[in-house]
Amino acid sequence: MKLTSWIPEYWNEEQVKIWNNFEKHWQALIDRNIPEFLKYIHPNFIGFGQESPLPVDKPWLEKWVGFWAKSSKFLITELRPINIKIHDDIAILQCCIFTISDKGENSIRRYTQTWKKQEDRWVVIGSHNNLVNDSGI
């Protein structure tokens, strides 16, 4: 099933490339393919997520996303782009992610991610996400 039902028509080729990497990154997570998921994470990654009060890094992601993938499954996911701003080899991506899990949990997350261009792909070097509650924040 396609993860994104709409992307801005005005995006240039590089913005679409970044978004495609974001989709592949998420598809690996949905498929529970953690080694592939981690290929889109820079070795020096740092970020914040709703699940941790402390900053997280790549080893943390490997541990906790690996655990999550064994115990949960997304039934449906929609990746909704907001914006991508490119600054040379750095891009800021903002989006919302809508999910429903096999446990009947639905969530909306807002993401701001920093991506860095590598030789073969764009990778995440920084990320901050939070759950959106019923009030929209």
C-alpha positions, 0 to 999 in steps of 0.5 A: 500500500502506498504510504503517501497519497499526496505530495506538492506538485511544485516540489523540485526533483531533489525534494522528491528524492528526499521524500522518496528516501523518507518513504523508503525509511518508513517502509523498512520500519513497517516491514520490520526490516531494521537493518534497512531502516538504519541505513537511513540514519546517520551514524551521528544522529541525534533527536527527540521523540515522544517516547523518550524524555532524553535525546536519542541516538542511532544505538538507541534507535537500533535497540528500541525500534528493533524491540518495537518491530517485534512487538507491534505492527502498523495496519495503515500509515499515511505520510503527509508532507508539509515542507522540505527546505534544502540548504546545499547538502542539508534538508529540513523535512516537516511532515505529519504521520498518521498510523493505526497499529494492530493494537487498535492504537491510532496516532498522529505525529509531527516530525521535523527532521534534518537530512544530509546528502550522502553519495548514495542517499539522503540520511537523517542526522537530526529529528524531533517528533511529538504526538498530536493530541485531540486539541491539535498540539 
